[in-house]
Amino acid sequence: MSVKFTPTRLKRRLPVPSDIDIAQEAELKPITQVAEELGLLPEELELYGPHKAKVRLEVLDRLHNVPDGKYIDVTAITPTPLGEGKTTTTIGLSQALGALLGKRVFTCIRQPSQGPTFGIKGGAAGGGYSQVVPMEDFNLHLTGDIHAITAANNLVAAAIDVRMFHESEATDEQLFDRFCPADKTGKRRFAKSMLLRAQKLGIHKTEPNDLTPEERRRMFRLDIDPASITWRRVIDTSDRMLRGVTVGKGEEEKGFTRETGFDITVASEIMAILALTTDLKDMRERFGRVVIGVSRSGEAITCEDLGVAGAMTVLMRDAIKPNLMQTLEGTPVFVHAGPFANIAHGNSSIIADRIALKLADYVITESGFGADMGMEKFFNIKCRTSGLIPNVVVLVATVRALKMHGGGPKVVAGKPLDAAYTNENLELLSAGLANMVHHIRIARKFGVPVVVAVNRFATDTPAELELIRKAAVEEGGAEDALVCEHWEKGGEGAVELAKAVMAAAEKPSQFQFLYPLSASIKEKIETIAREVYGADGVDYSPAAEARIEEYTRLGFDALPICMAKTHLSLSHDATLKGVPKGFRIPIRDIRASVGAGFVYPLLGKMATMPGLPTRPAFYDVDLDLETGRVLGLF
């Protein structure tokens, strides 16, 4: 049984201090108290210090018959490079529901990458008086999940290259002896992955010595085509110089040189699998299905074929457990997984959502960037896998972003905003409202009610805010639109939003997917391009055409689509603001994340490794050596 929830009182000050000052001044409950208030048992927790813990998956067995709470996704309009406060709104809404309205609420969000934390965007703990705490832990290593992903991903990369290296200098019999060595009694045995490979190849033998010479060759010589390898190494740092690298330059590796590169860790398929898996068994099976390339004969080569899927699972066995934290007002938060929404599917884990829905009346999750990005993938990918049906979409909009879409001056992170954004300008704002209306309509295509949260900034005027509210309801068809002040006031500033969300959640859901899985790869891509982005059509490069043909032959055409594109425009071109017309989507390449369960086209010049700006955020990050406090995070 849970105990009565006790909200944490905010220590609000004006002017509002920096995010890190607010976080470090906060009073935090022991994480054991947060868990007890939820109804978690002590044996279901693994403590990582006094203020964070992992939750064991066994809790789902105990709560199997408990009905799910309401499921709410927070998304946004097309943002400026500064971000529009989506995470801050997610947390403010949760604080309003839990600390002010007395509802059982759970927030489920992603763990931030060190790429943006030390780059230009900063951390992702929210802001002002709507934050997850401890903020420093949240934005840095937390419990090491991202490190585990990096280790597992790079183990696969090493396995690929070493397999090609050793196969080149060994006969079929030597490979057989190495993979199935005899013990002291002369007995040979198959490893688990070898048995699974035998099943894949239709070889129904369990004793290695029973294999014919041809079966030994098929079993142990993968004959990977180096040109087909799509698996890359990863690091959780924005390092543009690693986008393209040459491996195999060592003295002993000459002759095995090949061109490859690094992605940022949050773009790894392993991260996507962590977010989409349902339990440890499912994760092990997904790792086994990961396709890294094809053989010279056209066979898909998987991590199971490489014999590395079991080791990947061992490295990830703790990362699969969601991390429990709290907001500034003491409401519970799950922080789990962190796939980017412009590269991957941009949503926190299914496991965290499932546990939260058993423990709370309302679960507030957030999908990355705009409704054309993380929300579309939330519905078409995450909801397909989880079977969970969303009740409400909350769409975050700001005056400054809508003015940008109306033709306002370029917004550049780190530079002062033009006066057009800080002075009232109803004409400029009116010209940009179409972007918000388009995003509302995207959500409504899926049959989900939409509530607009207008995240208020200090320079916004009443006339500007009312103009947005009116357009959201009358033109977009939103259920309601509320002005929110949660950054300044915490949950108190989002109470009216919370009431509107509760009302919308009571309406019957008419949820539907945008496309059937039986559609072809091109049909699915073109449906998203037309229905979500508003494009006139799609153009495929020769490389993309070849991939589509290959993936269709291999049976990957039945997977959903995860578009990798810029988050700064509804189109593929970041410079096209508002609601662009008359454009076509260029597909540069297509890759398959078979273990995660989707195919991802690369639109235009989309990169899977971000770069650092001239003056990265790490310039301001330091440690106070006298107090031990972290300085400069934001």
C-alpha positions in Angstrom: 0.0 0.0 0.0 1.2 3.5 -0.8 1.3 6.2 1.9 -0.2 9.7 1.5 1.7 11.9 -1.0 3.4 14.9 0.6 4.2 17.7 -1.8 7.5 19.6 -1.4 7.1 23.3 -0.9 8.8 25.5 -3.4 11.2 28.3 -2.2 10.1 30.7 -5.0 12.1 33.9 -5.5 11.8 36.9 -7.9 13.6 37.5 -10.1 13.8 33.7 -10.8 17.3 32.5 -10.1 19.3 30.3 -12.5 18.1 26.7 -13.0 21.1 25.2 -11.2 20.7 27.6 -8.2 17.0 26.7 -7.9 17.9 23.0 -8.1 20.7 23.2 -5.5 18.5 25.2 -3.1 15.7 22.6 -3.3 14.6 20.3 -0.5 14.5 16.8 -1.7 12.7 13.8 -0.3 14.6 10.6 0.2 14.0 8.5 -2.9 12.7 5.8 -0.5 9.9 8.1 0.5 9.0 8.9 -3.1 8.9 5.1 -3.8 6.8 4.5 -0.7 4.3 7.2 -1.7 3.9 5.4 -5.0 3.3 2.0 -3.4 6.6 0.5 -4.5 8.1 -2.2 -2.1 11.6 -1.8 -0.7 12.7 -5.0 -2.5 11.6 -3.4 -5.9 14.2 -0.6 -5.5 18.0 -0.5 -6.2 19.3 2.6 -4.5 21.9 4.8 -6.2 22.5 7.2 -3.3 19.8 9.0 -1.4 17.9 10.7 -4.3 17.8 8.2 -7.1 17.1 4.5 -7.6 16.4 1.9 -10.2 13.1 0.1 -10.2 13.0 -3.6 -10.8 10.8 -5.0 -13.6 9.2 -7.5 -11.2 6.9 -4.8 -10.1 4.9 -5.3 -13.3 4.2 -8.9 -12.3 2.8 -7.8 -8.9 0.6 -5.0 -10.5 -0.5 -7.0 -13.5 -4.2 -6.7 -12.7 -4.2 -3.0 -11.8 -5.9 -0.9 -14.4 -3.8 1.7 -16.3 -4.1 5.4 -15.6 -4.6 8.1 -18.3 -1.8 8.4 -20.8 -0.7 11.9 -21.9 1.9 12.9 -24.5 3.5 16.4 -24.5 4.8 17.6 -27.9 5.3 21.0 -29.5 5.2 23.2 -32.5 8.3 23.5 -34.7 10.8 25.0 -32.2 13.4 27.7 -32.4 17.0 26.5 -31.8 16.4 27.7 -28.1 13.7 25.1 -27.5 10.2 26.2 -26.4 10.0 24.7 -22.9 8.4 21.3 -23.6 10.2 19.5 -20.8 9.5 22.4 -18.5 5.8 22.2 -19.4 5.8 18.4 -18.9 7.1 18.8 -15.4 5.0 21.8 -14.6 1.9 19.9 -15.6 2.8 17.0 -13.4 3.5 19.3 -10.5 0.1 20.9 -10.9 -1.7 17.6 -11.1 0.1 16.0 -8.1 1.1 18.9 -5.8 -1.8 21.2 -6.4 -4.8 19.1 -7.5 -4.0 16.0 -5.4 -3.9 13.5 -8.3 -1.6 10.4 -8.5 0.7 11.4 -11.3 3.9 10.1 -12.8 6.3 11.9 -15.2 8.2 9.7 -17.8 11.0 11.5 -19.7 14.3 10.7 -21.4 17.8 10.9 -20.1 19.7 13.7 -21.8 22.9 13.1 -23.9 26.1 14.8 -22.9 26.2 16.0 -26.6 23.6 18.8 -26.0 24.4 19.2 -22.3 27.9 20.3 -23.1 27.1 21.7 -26.5 24.6 24.4 -27.2 21.2 23.3 -26.0 22.1 22.6 -22.4 20.5 19.9 -20.2 17.0 18.6 -20.3 15.8 18.7 -16.6 13.2 21.4 -17.3 13.8 24.9 -16.0 12.9 27.5 -13.5 10.5 26.1 -10.8 9.6 23.1 -13.0 12.6 20.8 -12.9 13.7 17.2 -12.2 16.2 17.0 -9.3 19.0 16.4 -8.5 19.6 18.4 -11.7 23.3 17.7 -11.9 22.8 13.9 -11.7 20.0 14.0 -14.2 22.1 15.9 -16.8 25.3 14.0 -16.3 26.0 10.2 -15.7 22.8 9.4 -13.7 23.1 5.6 -13.2 25.4 4.9 -16.2 22.8 3.7 -18.8 24.3 5.7 -21.6 27.8 4.3 -20.8 26.4 0.8 -20.9 24.9 1.5 -24.4 28.2 2.9 -25.6 30.0 -0.2 -24.3 27.6 -2.6 -25.9 27.5 -0.8 -29.2 31.3 -0.6 -29.5 31.6 -4.3 -28.6 29.5 -5.1 -31.7 31.7 -2.8 -33.8 34.8 -4.6 -32.6 33.2 -8.0 -33.2 32.5 -7.1 -36.8 36.0 -6.1 -37.7 37.7 -8.9 -35.8 35.4 -11.5 -37.4 36.4 -10.3 -40.9 40.1 -10.2 -39.9 40.2 -13.7 -38.5 38.1 -15.3 -41.2 40.5 -14.0 -43.9 43.5 -16.0 -42.5 41.7 -19.2 -41.4 40.5 -22.3 -43.2 37.0 -23.7 -42.7 38.4 -26.4 -40.4 40.4 -23.9 -38.4 37.3 -21.7 -37.9 35.4 -24.8 -36.7 38.1 -25.6 -34.2 38.2 -22.1 -32.9 34.4 -21.7 -32.5 33.8 -25.2 -31.2 37.0 -26.1 -29.4 37.3 -29.5 -27.9 37.5 -29.8 -24.1 39.8 -32.2 -22.3 37.6 -35.2 -23.1 37.4 -34.2 -26.8 33.8 -33.1 -26.4 32.7 -30.0 -28.5 29.7 -27.9 -27.8 27.7 -25.1 -29.5 27.3 -21.8 -27.8 23.7 -20.5 -27.6 24.3 -18.1 -30.5 25.6 -21.0 -32.6 22.5 -23.0 -32.1 20.4 -20.1 -33.0 22.5 -19.6 -36.2 22.0 -23.2 -37.1 18.3 -22.9 -36.7 18.4 -19.8 -39.0 20.3 -21.7 -41.6 18.0 -24.7 -41.4 20.7 -27.0 -39.9 19.0 -29.3 -37.5 22.0 -30.6 -35.6 22.9 -30.1 -32.0 26.3 -31.8 -32.0 29.2 -30.0 -33.7 30.9 -33.2 -34.8 27.8 -34.1 -36.8 28.2 -31.1 -39.1 29.2 -31.8 -42.7 32.1 -29.7 -44.2 29.6 -27.6 -46.1 27.5 -27.0 -43.0 30.7 -26.0 -41.0 31.5 -23.5 -43.7 28.0 -22.0 -43.7 27.9 -21.9 -39.9 31.2 -20.3 -39.1 32.2 -18.3 -42.2 30.0 -15.2 -42.3 31.8 -13.7 -45.3 30.6 -10.2 -44.4 30.7 -7.7 -47.3 32.6 -4.7 -45.9 30.8 -2.3 -48.2 27.4 -3.3 -46.7 28.2 -2.6 -43.0 25.9 -0.1 -41.5 27.0 -0.5 -37.9 29.1 2.4 -36.6 30.9 3.2 -33.4 29.4 5.6 -30.9 30.4 8.2 -28.3 28.2 10.4 -26.2 30.0 13.6 -27.2 29.2 15.9 -30.1 32.5 15.4 -32.1 32.1 16.3 -35.7 35.6 15.1 -36.5 34.5 11.5 -35.9 31.7 11.7 -38.5 34.0 9.9 -40.9 37.0 7.8 -39.9 39.3 5.1 -41.3 39.8 2.0 -39.3 42.4 -0.8 -39.8 45.5 1.4 -40.1 47.6 -0.7 -37.5 50.6 -2.6 -38.7 48.9 -6.0 -38.2 45.6 -4.8 -39.7 46.9 -3.6 -43.1 44.6 -4.9 -45.8 41.5 -4.5 -43.6 41.3 -0.7 -43.9 37.8 0.6 -44.4 35.9 3.8 -44.1 33.3 4.1 -41.3 32.4 6.7 -38.7 30.9 7.5 -35.3 27.3 8.3 -34.3 26.4 9.9 -31.0 25.4 7.2 -28.5 21.8 8.3 -28.3 21.5 7.5 -32.0 22.6 3.9 -31.5 20.1 1.2 -32.3 20.9 -0.2 -28.8 19.4 3.0 -27.3 16.3 2.6 -29.5 16.0 -1.0 -28.3 16.2 0.1 -24.7 13.4 2.5 -25.3 11.2 0.0 -27.1 11.8 -3.3 -25.3 9.3 -4.8 -23.0 11.4 -7.1 -20.8 14.8 -8.7 -20.5 13.9 -11.7 -22.7 12.5 -9.4 -25.4 15.7 -7.3 -25.2 17.9 -10.3 -25.7 15.9 -11.4 -28.7 16.0 -7.9 -30.2 19.8 -7.7 -29.8 20.0 -11.0 -31.6 18.0 -9.6 -34.5 20.2 -6.5 -35.0 21.4 -6.5 -38.6 24.9 -5.1 -39.1 25.2 -5.7 -42.9 25.0 -8.5 -45.4 27.3 -11.3 -46.6 28.7 -11.4 -50.1 25.9 -13.8 -51.0 23.2 -11.4 -49.7 22.4 -13.0 -46.3 21.5 -10.5 -43.5 24.2 -10.8 -40.8 23.0 -10.3 -37.3 24.5 -9.8 -33.8 23.4 -13.4 -33.1 25.5 -14.6 -36.1 28.4 -12.7 -34.6 27.9 -14.4 -31.3 27.8 -11.1 -29.4 24.1 -10.7 -28.6 24.4 -12.5 -25.2 27.3 -10.2 -24.1 25.3 -7.1 -25.2 22.5 -8.3 -22.9 24.9 -8.7 -20.0 26.2 -5.2 -20.5 22.6 -3.9 -20.6 21.0 -5.9 -17.8 20.9 -3.0 -15.3 20.2 -0.3 -17.9 16.8 -1.9 -18.6 15.5 -0.8 -15.2 14.0 2.7 -15.2 15.6 5.4 -13.0 13.3 6.9 -10.3 13.8 10.6 -9.4 11.5 13.5 -8.4 10.4 17.0 -9.4 11.0 20.2 -7.3 7.5 19.6 -5.8 8.1 16.0 -4.9 6.1 14.3 -7.7 7.7 11.1 -9.0 9.7 10.9 -12.3 11.0 8.0 -14.4 14.1 8.9 -16.4 14.8 6.2 -18.9 16.4 5.9 -22.3 17.3 8.9 -24.4 16.9 8.4 -28.2 17.1 11.7 -30.2 13.9 12.5 -32.1 15.6 14.0 -35.2 17.7 10.8 -35.6 15.9 8.0 -33.8 12.3 7.8 -32.4 12.7 10.3 -29.6 10.7 8.8 -26.7 11.5 7.5 -23.3 11.0 3.8 -22.5 7.9 1.6 -22.8 9.0 -0.2 -19.6 8.9 3.1 -17.7 5.5 4.0 -19.1 4.0 0.6 -18.3 5.2 0.7 -14.7 4.0 4.3 -14.2 0.6 3.6 -15.7 0.1 0.9 -13.0 1.1 3.3 -10.2 -0.6 6.5 -11.2 -3.9 8.0 -12.4 -2.1 10.2 -14.9 1.2 9.5 -16.7 2.7 12.5 -18.5 5.4 11.6 -21.0 7.1 13.7 -23.6 8.1 13.1 -27.2 11.1 14.9 -28.8 10.8 18.2 -30.7 7.5 18.9 -32.7 4.4 16.8 -33.5 6.0 16.1 -36.9 8.9 14.4 -35.1 8.7 12.7 -31.8 4.9 12.6 -31.6 4.5 11.0 -35.0 7.0 8.4 -34.0 5.4 8.0 -30.5 2.2 7.0 -32.2 3.4 5.0 -35.2 6.3 3.2 -33.6 6.1 3.3 -29.8 2.4 2.8 -29.5 2.5 -0.1 -32.0 5.1 -1.9 -29.9 3.6 -1.1 -26.4 -0.1 -1.5 -27.3 -0.8 1.5 -25.1 -3.4 4.0 -26.3 -2.8 7.7 -25.6 -5.7 9.8 -24.2 -4.5 13.4 -24.8 -1.8 15.4 -26.6 -0.5 18.6 -25.0 1.0 20.8 -27.7 3.5 23.5 -26.4 3.6 26.8 -28.3 5.4 30.1 -27.7 5.0 33.6 -29.0 8.7 33.7 -30.1 8.5 30.5 -32.1 5.4 31.6 -33.9 6.9 35.0 -34.7 9.9 33.2 -36.2 7.5 31.1 -38.3 5.8 34.4 -39.4 9.0 35.6 -40.9 10.8 37.0 -37.9 14.6 37.4 -37.8 16.8 34.4 -37.5 17.0 33.0 -33.9 20.6 32.0 -32.9 21.4 30.3 -29.6 23.8 32.4 -27.6 22.9 35.7 -29.2 20.3 38.2 -28.0 16.8 38.0 -29.4 15.8 40.6 -32.0 13.4 43.3 -30.7 10.7 41.7 -32.9 10.5 38.9 -30.4 10.4 41.0 -27.3 8.0 43.8 -28.4 4.4 43.3 -29.3 3.9 42.5 -33.0 0.5 41.0 -33.7 1.0 41.0 -37.4 4.2 38.9 -37.3 2.6 36.6 -34.8 -0.5 36.1 -36.9 1.6 35.2 -39.9 3.2 32.4 -37.9 0.0 30.8 -36.4 -0.3 28.4 -39.3 2.6 26.3 -37.9 0.7 25.7 -34.7 -2.5 25.0 -36.5 -0.7 22.5 -38.7 0.7 20.7 -35.6 -2.7 20.5 -34.0 -4.1 18.9 -37.1 -1.2 16.4 -37.2 -2.2 15.1 -33.8 -5.9 15.1 -34.7 -5.2 12.8 -37.7 -4.4 10.2 -35.1 -7.8 10.7 -33.4 -6.4 12.1 -30.1 -7.8 15.3 -28.4 -5.3 18.2 -28.3 -4.8 20.8 -25.5 -2.5 23.7 -26.3 -0.1 25.0 -23.6 1.1 28.5 -24.4 4.4 28.7 -22.5 4.5 32.4 -21.4 7.7 34.4 -21.5 8.0 37.7 -19.6 7.9 39.9 -22.7 4.7 38.3 -24.1 1.7 40.6 -24.1 -1.9 39.7 -23.2 -3.0 40.5 -26.8 -0.4 38.1 -28.2 -1.3 35.3 -25.8 -5.0 35.7 -26.6 -4.4 35.6 -30.3 -2.6 32.2 -29.9 -5.4 30.8 -27.7 -8.1 31.9 -30.1 -6.4 30.4 -33.2 -5.6 27.1 -31.4 -9.3 26.5 -30.7 -11.1 28.2 -33.6 -8.7 27.3 -36.4 -6.8 24.3 -35.2 -9.7 22.5 -33.4 -7.9 22.1 -30.1 -10.1 21.2 -27.1 -8.7 24.2 -25.2 -5.6 26.5 -25.0 -4.2 27.8 -21.8 -1.5 30.3 -20.9 1.0 28.7 -18.5 3.5 30.2 -16.1 5.1 27.1 -14.6 8.7 28.2 -15.2 8.1 31.1 -12.8 5.5 29.5 -10.5 6.0 25.8 -10.7 2.8 23.7 -10.5 0.7 26.7 -9.6 1.4 28.2 -13.0 0.0 25.1 -14.8 -3.2 24.4 -12.8 -5.6 25.5 -15.5 -3.7 23.4 -18.0 -3.9 20.4 -15.7 -7.7 20.9 -15.4 -8.1 21.1 -19.2 -6.0 17.9 -19.7 -8.1 16.1 -17.1 -11.3 17.1 -18.9 -9.8 16.1 -22.3 -8.7 12.7 -20.9 -12.3 11.8 -20.2 -13.3 12.0 -23.8 -13.4 8.7 -25.8 -10.2 7.9 -27.7 -10.5 7.5 -31.5 -6.8 6.6 -31.8 -5.6 5.2 -35.2 -2.3 4.7 -36.9 -1.3 6.8 -39.9 -0.5 3.8 -42.1 -0.7 0.0 -42.1 2.4 -2.1 -41.6 1.4 -4.0 -44.8 2.1 -0.9 -46.9 5.5 -0.9 -48.8 8.5 1.1 -47.5 7.8 3.8 -50.1 4.1 4.0 -49.4 4.8 4.5 -45.7 7.5 7.1 -46.3 5.3 9.0 -48.7 2.3 8.9 -46.4 4.4 10.6 -43.6 5.8 13.1 -46.1 2.4 14.0 -47.4 0.1 13.8 -44.3 2.6 15.0 -41.7 5.1 17.3 -43.5 2.8 18.6 -46.2 5.3 17.7 -49.0 4.3 17.3 -52.7 6.3 14.1 -53.0 9.5 12.2 -52.3 12.7 11.8 -54.3 15.0 8.8 -53.7 18.7 8.7 -54.3 20.1 5.7 -56.1 21.6 4.5 -52.8 18.1 4.7 -51.2 16.5 2.9 -54.1 19.0 0.1 -53.7 18.4 -0.1 -49.9 14.7 -0.3 -50.4 15.1 -3.2 -52.8 17.5 -5.0 -50.5 15.4 -4.4 -47.4 12.2 -5.6 -49.2 14.0 -8.8 -50.3 15.1 -9.4 -46.7 11.6 -8.9 -45.3 12.2 -5.6 -43.5 9.5 -3.8 -45.5 6.9 -4.8 -42.8 8.5 -2.5 -40.2 7.3 1.0 -39.3 9.2 4.1 -40.5 11.4 6.4 -38.4 12.3 9.5 -40.4 15.6 11.2 -39.6 15.3 14.9 -40.4 15.8 18.3 -39.1 13.6 19.4 -36.2 13.7 23.1 -37.2 11.2 22.8 -40.1 8.2 20.8 -41.1 10.3 20.0 -44.2 13.8 18.5 -44.6 15.2 22.0 -44.9 15.8 23.9 -41.6 15.5 27.3 -43.3 11.9 26.7 -44.4 9.8 28.0 -41.6 6.0 28.3 -41.0 4.1 25.7 -43.1 6.3 25.3 -46.3 4.5 24.5 -49.6 5.7 23.2 -52.9 8.6 21.1 -51.7 9.7 17.5 -52.1 11.4 15.3 -49.6 14.9 14.0 -50.7 15.8 10.6 -49.2 19.6 10.3 -49.2 19.9 6.8 -47.7 17.9 4.3 -45.7 19.1 2.1 -42.8 17.3 -0.7 -41.0 17.2 -1.0 -37.2 15.7 -4.5 -37.3 16.3 -5.2 -33.6 14.6 -1.9 -32.6 11.9 -2.7 -35.1 12.0 0.2 -37.7 13.5 1.4 -40.9 14.9 4.9 -40.9 15.4 7.0 -44.0 17.9 9.9 -43.8 16.4 13.1 -45.2 18.6 15.6 -46.9 21.9 16.3 -45.1 20.7 14.9 -41.7 23.8 13.9 -39.7 23.9 11.2 -37.0 26.7 12.9 -35.2 26.1 16.5 -34.0 28.9 19.1 -33.9 29.9 21.5 -31.1 29.4 25.3 -31.6 32.3 27.8 -31.4 31.6 28.4 -27.7 30.2 25.2 -26.2 28.3 25.1 -22.9 31.2 23.2 -21.3 33.0 26.6 -21.0 30.8 27.5 -18.1 30.8 24.1 -16.3 33.2 23.6 -13.4 33.4 22.4 -9.8 33.5 24.5 -6.7 36.4 22.8 -5.0 35.5 24.2 -1.6 31.8 23.1 -1.5 31.9 20.3 -4.1 29.0 22.0 -6.0 28.7 21.8 -9.8 28.7 25.2 -11.5 27.4 26.3 -14.8 25.0 23.6 -15.9 21.8 24.8 -17.4 
